[in-house]
Amino acid sequence: MSKSTGSTGVRDLPVLDLADCCAPLRREPLDAEASATLAEAFKALADPVRLQLLNLIATAETGEACACDLVEPVGKSQPTVSHHLKVLREAGLVQSQKRGTWVWYSVVPSRLEDLRRVLSR
């Protein structure tokens, strides 16, 4: 498609509406406290093992997973998995419940929704 040239000899380019492609991530601004809290959660998810652990817990058939069942799928030692689970728990992404000698983990749906909301329009 050829563009016409104006009186200056320069092509007239279409004006793009940037509202759709450059809309803000959120409708309302984040305050400092919310930004810090969300940053900690995103930081916790920046590690591939923690992201995999969160996914394993979130997709568990019963909605929770025993720490004993998370070691083999990620291929890490039990102490390493425990460390990563602690980071996820401290970031508020998972909660834990001790049953006998094992600890069971489940996701905190409201925290995951907070992350979704900040990334959606």
N, C-alpha and C positions, 0 to 999 in steps of 0.2 A: 504494500500500500504506500503510495507516494504522498508526501506531505506538500502542501502548497507553501510557496515562499511569500513572506510578507513584503512590505514596501522596503525593508532594509536588506532584502535578499537572503535573510536567515529563515530557515524552516520554522514553521509554527509547530511546536511540540505539544502533545496533549497534556493537560494538567491532570495530575494523578491525585486522587483522594486518598490520603495516607491514613485516614481515620481507622480503616479496617486493619491495615497491616501494622500499624504502630500504636494501637490502643494500649493503654496502661494495663499492667498485669492485674491490678486490683482496682476496684471502683473507689475505695477509700485508702488514704495513705496509711502506712504502717508507723506506729510509734516506736520509740527506741526499745522499749521492753519487748514488744511483739517481734521486732526485728531480731533481737538477740536470741530469743527463744527459738524462733524459726531457723536462725542460722545454726544453732546447736544441733537441731534435728537434721538439717541438710548436711552438716559436717559429719554427723554420725553415719549418714547414708552414703557418704563419699567413698567409703571403703567397700570394695567388692565383696568381701566375706560378710560384712554386716548387711549389705543389701541382699545377699543370698539368704542369710539367716532370717531376715525380716520376711522375705518372700516365702521361705519354707514354713514359717509360723503362720503367716497370713493365709496360705493355701492348704494348711493342714485340714484334713477331713472334719475333725471335731472343733476346729477353730483354736486349737492350742497344741503345743508340742512340748514334749519332755526334752530337757537338755540332753539326756542320754541318746536321743534319736537324732540330734543335730550334728554330732561329731563326724560320723561317716560321710554324710552327703557333702560337707564342705571340705573334707580331706585335711582337717587341721586337728591338732591335739586337743584333748578335753580342756586343759588350762587356757589355751588360746581361744577356744569357743566360748568358754566362761567369761573371759575378758571382753570379747566382742558383745556378748549378751548384756554384760554390765553397762557397756557404753550405750547400747540401745535403750536399756532401762533408764539410765540417767538422763537420756535425751527425751524421755517420756513416750517413746515409740512402742515399747512393750511393757507389759506388767508381768510379775512373776508370783507364783504361789508354790510354797514348799509342801510337798506331800511325801511323808516318810523321808527317805534319803534323797529323793529327786526333786528337781525344781521344774515346774511347768510354766511355759510362757505363752502369752496371747498378745495380740496387737491391741493398741489403744485406738479404737476407731476414730475418736474425735481428733486425735493428733494427726492421723493420716489425712483426715478431712481438712485440717488446717493447712497442711502442705499442698493438698490439691487446690484448695481455694486460693492460695497465694499465687499459684501458677496458672489459674484459669482466669478468664475474662469476667 
